[in-house]
């Protein structure tokens, strides 16, 4: 089993109130890069910053790494428009960091990225792939793409209170600036990404199309951003089998109807409850409180653990061990000090995807 993790960035994450924890742009730029390092090596390589919310909720990369240690899987990190260099080995797909979704064109090279990712996905030799993502601000760009395609699908949030009104205002502004009405780009997924998407969506859609077309079993490992990727695949006219594996935390979000989305886009849906309510460790307690929910391939990793010989109790123990080994509290203090010097104020780090974008 291989997890292909698409890691990238969009300037949309810099919109006030969009990011999970009010992080500065400087720290958010490093989040996907460090997420990739944590899953690859079990620790950050390029600095001491561990993405974590103010309340101590860790990046979903901690969860995915814990499953990797518990049951094992291969990892490939795709540079899907990283804004900061990562110490993890990466494969390029002609992606650059995304612009603000409110710019007339958000992803100028969307077509090239989709094509490069499709070719790479089709060349992978694995029988089964998980495809995940990490990108702060990614659920807002996912909403933009879904709206441009004419799909009425809600998106989740890393925040306990989903800022749906803010996301909708941002998307409305983005569509207006791009000269697009809701549904105008139905059947034209590349243009939807180019106008109001992000490079991670371009990469994931291309990877899924290429891998599935080659006969590989593809599971989109994540939440509503991966639902948006599935919509892009279907609007491209590709009817290959696709699965979606996510967490019970996304499924519990009242803004999301995963069953309806699975029917709409012909997805085999798996929802995994990791039993975090049985632990009071901060690495899991904040998820129970509604934070993070998903990201960095966590839904797919937990589904893999659930069907393995490892018990979910053992996975929970491993999550606590990874969190403690990373000394997340100390790393968060280092991040706060760095943020203070960068911005002159007190702030917090954040994390990407459904687990960190808005």
C-alpha positions in Angstrom: 0.0 0.0 0.0 1.3 3.5 -0.9 0.1 6.9 0.3 0.7 9.6 -2.3 0.6 12.9 -0.4 0.0 16.0 -2.5 1.5 18.9 -0.5 1.1 22.5 -1.7 -0.1 26.0 -0.9 -2.5 28.7 -1.9 -2.4 32.4 -0.9 -6.1 31.9 -0.1 -4.8 30.7 3.3 -3.7 34.3 4.1 -7.3 35.6 4.1 -8.1 36.7 7.7 -10.3 34.0 9.4 -9.6 31.3 6.8 -6.8 29.5 8.5 -7.4 27.1 11.4 -5.5 29.0 14.1 -4.8 32.5 12.8 -1.3 31.6 11.9 1.0 34.1 10.1 1.6 33.6 6.5 5.2 32.8 7.3 4.3 29.8 9.5 1.5 28.6 7.2 3.9 28.5 4.3 5.9 25.8 6.1 2.9 23.6 7.2 2.6 21.3 4.2 6.4 20.9 4.0 6.6 19.9 7.7 3.5 17.6 7.4 5.4 15.7 4.7 8.5 15.4 6.9 6.5 14.1 9.9 4.9 11.4 7.8 8.2 10.5 6.1 10.5 10.7 9.1 8.4 11.0 12.2 9.7 14.4 12.9 10.4 17.8 11.3 13.6 18.1 9.4 13.7 21.8 8.3 12.9 23.4 11.7 11.4 22.9 15.1 7.9 24.0 14.1 5.2 21.3 14.6 1.9 22.4 13.2 -0.5 22.6 16.1 -3.6 24.6 17.1 -3.6 27.0 20.1 -5.4 24.3 22.2 -2.8 21.7 21.5 -4.6 19.9 18.6 -1.8 18.5 16.4 -1.6 18.3 12.7 -3.3 15.2 11.3 0.3 14.3 10.1 0.8 13.0 13.6 -2.1 10.6 13.2 -1.0 9.4 9.7 2.6 8.9 10.9 1.3 6.9 13.9 -0.6 4.6 11.5 2.4 4.3 9.3 4.5 3.1 12.4 1.7 0.7 13.5 0.8 -1.0 10.2 3.3 0.2 7.6 2.8 1.7 4.2 5.0 3.3 1.5 5.0 7.0 1.0 5.4 9.3 -2.0 5.2 13.0 -1.5 4.2 15.1 -4.5 5.3 18.7 -4.6 1.9 20.1 -5.6 3.0 23.8 -5.3 4.9 24.0 -2.1 5.8 27.5 -1.0 8.6 26.3 1.3 11.2 23.7 0.8 10.7 20.3 2.5 13.2 17.8 3.7 11.0 14.9 2.5 11.9 13.5 -0.9 9.4 14.8 -3.5 8.2 14.2 -7.0 7.3 17.3 -9.1 4.2 17.7 -11.3 4.9 21.1 -12.7 2.9 22.8 -9.9 3.5 26.2 -8.4 2.0 27.8 -5.3 -1.6 28.9 -5.9 -2.7 32.5 -6.0 -5.4 34.0 -3.9 -8.7 32.4 -5.1 -10.1 36.0 -5.5 -7.5 36.7 -8.2 -8.9 36.4 -11.8 -6.8 33.3 -12.3 -5.9 31.2 -9.2 -3.9 28.4 -10.8 -2.4 29.5 -14.2 -0.7 26.2 -14.8 -3.7 24.0 -13.9 -3.7 22.1 -17.2 0.0 21.3 -17.1 -0.2 20.1 -13.5 -3.2 17.8 -14.1 -1.4 16.3 -17.1 1.9 15.7 -15.3 0.1 14.2 -12.3 -2.0 12.0 -14.5 1.2 10.6 -16.2 2.9 10.1 -12.9 -0.2 8.4 -11.3 -0.5 6.1 -14.4 3.2 5.0 -14.1 3.0 4.0 -10.4 3.4 0.2 -10.1 1.2 -0.2 -7.0 -2.0 -2.3 -7.0 -3.6 0.1 -4.5 -3.1 3.7 -3.7 -4.2 6.2 -1.0 -4.1 9.8 -2.3 -4.1 12.5 0.4 -3.4 16.2 0.7 -2.1 19.0 2.9 -2.8 22.6 2.0 -3.9 25.4 4.3 -7.0 27.1 3.0 -7.9 24.1 0.9 -11.5 23.7 1.8 -12.2 27.2 0.6 -10.7 26.5 -2.8 -12.6 23.2 -2.8 -15.8 25.1 -2.3 -14.9 27.4 -5.1 -14.3 24.5 -7.5 -17.5 22.7 -6.5 -19.5 25.9 -7.0 -18.0 26.6 -10.4 -18.9 23.0 -11.4 -22.5 23.6 -10.2 -22.2 21.1 -7.4 -24.1 21.9 -4.1 -21.8 20.1 -1.8 -20.8 21.5 1.6 -17.2 21.6 2.9 -15.8 20.9 6.3 -13.4 22.9 8.4 -10.6 22.3 10.9 -12.4 24.7 13.2 -15.0 23.5 15.6 -17.3 26.2 14.3 -17.1 26.1 10.5 -16.9 29.6 9.1 -19.2 28.8 6.2 -20.5 32.4 5.7 -16.9 33.6 5.3 -16.0 30.9 2.9 -19.1 31.6 0.8 -18.3 35.3 0.7 -14.8 34.5 -0.5 -16.0 32.1 -3.1 -18.7 34.6 -4.3 -15.9 37.3 -4.7 -13.7 34.8 -6.4 -16.3 33.8 -9.0 -17.2 37.5 -9.6 -13.6 38.4 -10.2 -13.1 35.5 -12.6 -16.3 36.3 -14.4 -17.9 32.9 -13.6 -21.4 32.1 -12.4 -22.1 29.0 -10.4 -22.3 26.0 -12.7 -20.7 27.8 -15.7 -17.7 25.4 -15.7 -19.6 22.1 -15.4 -17.8 19.6 -17.6 -14.6 21.8 -17.6 -12.7 20.8 -14.5 -9.4 22.1 -15.5 -10.8 25.6 -16.1 -12.6 25.4 -12.7 -9.2 24.7 -11.0 -7.5 27.4 -13.1 -10.1 30.1 -12.1 -11.0 29.3 -8.5 -9.0 26.2 -7.3 -5.6 25.3 -6.0 -2.6 23.3 -7.3 -3.2 20.4 -4.9 -6.7 19.8 -6.4 -5.1 19.8 -9.8 -2.5 17.3 -8.6 -4.9 15.0 -6.8 -7.4 14.9 -9.7 -4.6 14.1 -12.2 -3.1 11.4 -9.9 -6.5 9.7 -9.4 -7.3 9.8 -13.1 -3.9 8.4 -14.2 -3.7 5.7 -11.5 -7.3 4.5 -11.8 -7.0 4.3 -15.6 -4.0 2.1 -15.3 -6.0 -0.4 -13.2 -4.8 0.7 -9.8 -7.4 0.7 -7.0 -7.6 4.4 -5.9 -8.8 5.6 -2.5 -9.1 9.3 -2.0 -7.9 9.6 1.6 -9.5 12.6 3.2 -12.5 14.8 3.6 -14.3 17.3 1.5 -11.3 18.5 -0.4 -11.1 14.9 -1.8 -14.8 15.1 -2.5 -14.0 18.1 -4.7 -11.2 16.1 -6.4 -13.8 13.3 -7.1 -16.1 15.9 -8.6 -13.3 17.1 -10.9 -12.6 13.5 -12.0 -16.3 13.0 -12.8 -16.6 16.3 -14.6 -13.7 15.2 -16.8 -15.9 12.3 -17.9 -13.8 9.7 -16.2 -16.0 6.9 -14.8 -13.3 4.7 -13.2 -14.0 3.2 -9.7 -13.1 5.5 -6.9 -13.3 5.2 -3.1 -13.3 7.8 -0.4 -12.0 7.1 3.1 -12.5 9.7 5.8 -12.9 10.1 9.5 -16.1 10.1 11.6 -15.2 13.7 12.5 -15.9 14.8 9.0 -19.0 12.7 8.8 -20.3 14.3 12.0 -19.9 17.8 10.6 -23.5 19.1 10.1 -22.3 21.1 7.0 -21.3 17.9 5.2 -23.5 15.1 3.7 -21.0 12.5 2.8 -23.6 9.9 1.8 -25.1 12.3 -0.7 -21.7 13.2 -2.1 -20.8 9.5 -2.4 -24.0 8.9 -4.4 -23.4 12.0 -6.6 -19.9 11.1 -7.5 -20.2 7.3 -7.4 -17.8 6.8 -4.5 -17.3 3.7 -2.3 -17.4 5.5 1.1 -15.6 4.3 4.2 -15.9 6.3 7.4 -13.6 5.2 10.3 -14.2 6.1 13.9 -10.8 5.8 15.7 -12.4 5.8 19.1 -10.7 9.0 20.3 -13.4 9.5 22.9 -11.8 6.7 24.8 -8.7 8.8 25.4 -8.1 12.1 27.2 -4.7 12.7 25.5 -4.6 16.1 23.9 -3.6 14.6 20.6 -7.0 13.0 20.4 -9.2 15.0 22.7 -9.2 18.1 20.5 -10.5 16.0 17.6 -13.4 14.9 19.7 -14.1 18.6 20.4 -14.5 19.2 16.7 -11.1 20.5 15.7 -9.0 19.3 12.7 -11.2 16.4 11.7 -9.1 15.2 8.7 -6.1 15.9 6.5 -2.7 14.5 5.4 -4.3 11.3 4.3 -5.6 10.5 7.9 -8.9 9.0 6.8 -7.3 6.5 4.5 -4.6 5.7 7.0 -7.1 5.0 9.7 -9.2 2.8 7.3 -6.0 0.9 6.5 -5.4 0.4 10.2 -9.0 -0.7 10.8 -8.7 -3.5 8.3 -5.2 -4.6 9.6 -4.2 -6.8 12.4 -3.4 -3.8 14.6 -6.2 -2.8 17.0 -7.5 0.7 17.1 -6.4 0.9 20.7 -2.8 0.2 19.6 -3.1 3.0 17.0 -4.3 5.4 19.7 -1.4 4.5 21.9 0.9 5.1 18.9 -0.6 8.5 18.2 0.0 9.5 21.8 3.6 8.2 21.5 4.3 10.2 18.3 2.8 13.3 19.8 4.9 13.0 23.0 8.0 12.1 21.0 7.6 15.2 19.0 7.4 17.3 22.2 4.6 19.2 20.5 4.1 21.7 23.4 7.8 22.7 23.3 7.7 22.9 19.5 4.6 25.1 19.6 6.4 27.5 22.0 9.3 27.7 19.5 6.7 28.5 16.8 5.1 31.2 18.9 8.5 32.8 19.5 9.2 32.7 15.7 5.8 34.2 15.0 6.3 36.9 17.6 9.5 38.0 15.9 7.9 37.9 12.5 4.7 39.7 13.3 5.3 41.6 16.5 2.4 39.8 18.2 1.4 36.6 19.8 0.0 34.0 17.4 -0.3 30.3 16.8 0.7 27.7 14.2 -1.9 25.9 12.1 -2.1 22.9 9.9 -3.3 22.0 6.4 -6.3 20.6 4.5 -9.5 19.7 6.3 -7.2 19.5 9.2 -6.0 23.1 8.8 -7.4 25.0 6.0 -10.8 26.6 6.2 
